[in-house]
């Protein structure tokens, strides 16, 4: 029937129709690319705030009462030349309240904020604490973050740790789509950038999840070979393999362990420096896990400060 109908159409128009049909058939195979102009524009705006990320993650300095020392945190981020900080809502029940204190102070200094949650695999009964107060209601979190980001415009993204460890439940594509549709109805500018590990970033993952997400936070652990936190040599090859799957315009922010991993152990200052330099070449941004204490970890803090300052100067010179 389709071929018969085409015979009735003038040749130039017939060619156009065939081309449009081909595009429509290929669209589902495009991985992280969408064919809808409105969504392309919204995704481009969300991606823009992720590019060039210079960030630290979690481990905010605390006061004696365990509340975040906002003054000290902001002063350290400014000293580091960080343009982004990812705040993990997990350590204390007051973290949600502290996020709302961090945001206006960070905005004064031009610092973007991500809000990060823990997944079910890092929540009771496996661990002692939830992300409070909305716990495992990620659809509820998506909406409250979107509403907060309308008031505090430097809340540009939110993330879920160990996202790819929890894909079967609850983060099915259908669940994530519903979650993000609700968020985007409130604020289409708020990005979602979950933590995704190398073994899970497959062609199927790119097809099923990348059209829903705005970027990937990629914790490097040398996982295309034997996992370790000693050798940064695979930073660039792994990033290139990820970018080949998700596409050149899809943001990938490299997450580098400066704090020890429970299974893979600690990293050295030299490792952090080499991984950061490689990440600058191949990723769309660099995040340091965790935020380093300048008194307890002065060497790593100094490396982060020196490299971030140099990158900030390069960006300012362009």
Residue, then its C-alpha position, 0 to 999 in steps of 0.5 A: x500500500x505504501x509503495x502504491x501511494x508513493x507512485x501517486x506522488x511527484x518524484x521530488x516529493x516522493x523522495x522527501x517522503x521516503x527520507x522522512x520515513x527513514x528518519x522516523x524509523x532510525x530515531x529510536x536507534x539514535x541513542x542519546x539523540x531525540x528528533x523533537x525540536x522542543x525537546x532538543x532545545x530543552x536538552x541542549x539548555x540542560x546540557x549547557x550547565x554541565x559543560x566545563x564542570x569543575x566540582x567537588x562532591x560530598x563531605x562538606x565541612x561541618x560544625x560541632x552540631x553536625x550542620x554544614x559549615x556553609x561559610x567554610x564550604x563556600x570559602x573553600x570552593x572559591x579558593x579551589x576555583x570550583x564552579x560547581x559543588x554536588x551536595x549529598x543528602x544522606x549524612x544527616x537528617x538536616x541535610x535537606x535544610x542545609x542544602x537550602x542554606x548552601x544555595x543562596x550563598x553559592x549563588x552569590x559566588x557564581x557557584x552551581x549546585x547539584x543535589x545528590x541522593x542515595x539509591x535503595x542499595x545505599x539505604x536501609x536495610x543495607x545501610x543505616x540512613x536514608x536521604x531525608x525527608x523523602x527517602x525512596x520517593x524519587x518521583x517526589x524528590x524530582x518534583x521538590x528539586x524542580x520547585x526549589x530550582x525555580x527559587x534558587x536558580x543555581x540548583x542546576x542539576x540533581x543526581x542519584x549515586x550508584x544509579x546503574x546498580x539499581x536499574x532493575x528496581x526501581x530505576x526502570x526506563x518507565x519509572x525514570x521517564x515518569x520521574x523526569x516528566x514530572x520534574x520537567x513540567x515544573x522546570x524544564x531547565x533542571x538537569x538529571x545526571x546520575x552516577x553510572x559505572x563503566x560496565x553498565x554503560x552499554x549500547x542497550x543502556x545508551x538506547x534505553x536511558x540516555x534519551x531520558x538523562x541529561x548527562x552521566x557522572x562517571x566514576x573512574x575505577x579502571x574497570x575495562x581491565x582489573x578494577x583499581x584506584x592506582x592506575x589512571x592510564x585508562x581514563x581517556x580510553x574509557x571516556x572515549x568508549x563512553x562518548x562513542x556510545x552516548x554521542x559527542x554532545x552528551x555530557x560526561x563528567x568524570x568523577x575522580x576518587x580522592x577519598x578512599x573506596x571501601x573495597x579498592x582502597x585509597x588514592x595517591x595525590x599523584x593519581x588524582x593529578x594524573x586522572x584530573x589532567x586526563x579527564x580535562x582532555x577527554x571529559x566534559x567536566x571533572x568532579x572530585x569525590x570527596x571534597x578535600x579538607x585543606x588541613x587533613x589532606x593539604x596535598x590533594x587539596x593543593x593539586x585540585x586548587x592548582x589545576x582548577x585555577x589553571x582551567x578557570x584561567x584558560x576559560x576566562x582567556x577564551 
